[in-house]
Amino acid sequence: MATTPSPDRRRSADEVNQEIRALWLSAGGRLRPDERLVYEQLVTEWAEAEAEAERDTKAAADSSSPTHAA
């Protein structure tokens, strides 16, 4: 069920979230132990992607705001 991202490309939080939703739908709302393991891995990947997106957003905002010398 789970797809493995290529090492040179990280998936976005939205992509991982879609896979999480698909996992829950295919499981009918009840995860077997092996599916639970996949779910936990996906949630970890999702959290990392969210954190990376937040860092990127902050870095973009910081680089676009002008600096003022006193």
C-alpha positions as CSV (number, residue, x, y, z in Angstrom):
1,M,0.0,0.0,0.0
2,A,2.6,2.6,1.0
3,T,4.7,4.1,-1.7
4,T,8.4,4.8,-1.1
5,P,9.5,8.2,-2.1
6,S,12.7,8.5,-4.1
7,P,15.7,9.5,-2.0
8,D,16.2,12.7,-4.0
9,R,12.6,13.9,-3.6
10,R,10.6,14.3,-0.4
11,R,6.8,14.1,-0.7
12,S,4.7,17.1,0.4
13,A,2.5,16.9,3.5
14,D,-0.5,16.9,1.2
15,E,0.8,13.9,-0.7
16,V,1.4,11.9,2.5
17,N,-2.0,12.9,3.8
18,Q,-3.6,11.5,0.7
19,E,-1.9,8.2,1.3
20,I,-3.0,8.2,5.0
21,R,-6.6,8.8,3.9
22,A,-6.4,6.0,1.3
23,L,-5.0,3.7,4.0
24,W,-7.9,4.4,6.3
25,L,-10.4,4.0,3.5
26,S,-9.0,0.7,2.3
27,A,-8.9,-0.6,5.9
28,G,-12.6,0.4,6.5
29,G,-11.6,2.5,9.6
30,R,-9.9,-0.4,11.4
31,L,-6.2,-0.9,11.0
32,R,-4.6,-4.3,11.3
33,P,-1.2,-4.3,13.1
34,D,0.8,-4.2,9.9
35,E,-1.4,-1.3,8.6
36,R,-0.9,0.4,12.0
37,L,2.8,0.3,11.4
38,V,2.5,1.8,8.0
39,Y,0.2,4.5,9.4
40,E,2.7,5.4,12.1
41,Q,5.4,5.7,9.5
42,L,3.2,7.9,7.3
43,V,2.3,10.2,10.2
44,T,6.0,10.6,11.0
45,E,6.7,11.4,7.3
46,W,3.7,13.8,7.3
47,A,4.9,15.7,10.4
48,E,8.4,16.0,8.9
49,A,7.0,17.4,5.6
50,E,4.8,19.9,7.6
51,A,7.8,21.0,9.6
52,E,9.9,21.4,6.4
53,A,7.2,23.4,4.7
54,E,6.9,25.7,7.7
55,R,10.7,26.2,7.7
56,D,10.6,26.9,3.9
57,T,7.8,29.4,4.4
58,K,9.6,31.2,7.2
59,A,12.8,31.3,5.2
60,A,11.0,32.7,2.2
61,A,9.4,35.4,4.4
62,D,12.7,36.3,6.0
63,S,14.5,36.6,2.7
64,S,11.8,38.8,1.2
65,S,11.5,41.2,4.1
66,P,13.8,44.2,3.8
67,T,16.3,44.8,6.5
68,H,16.5,48.2,8.0
69,A,19.7,49.6,9.3
70,A,19.5,51.8,12.4
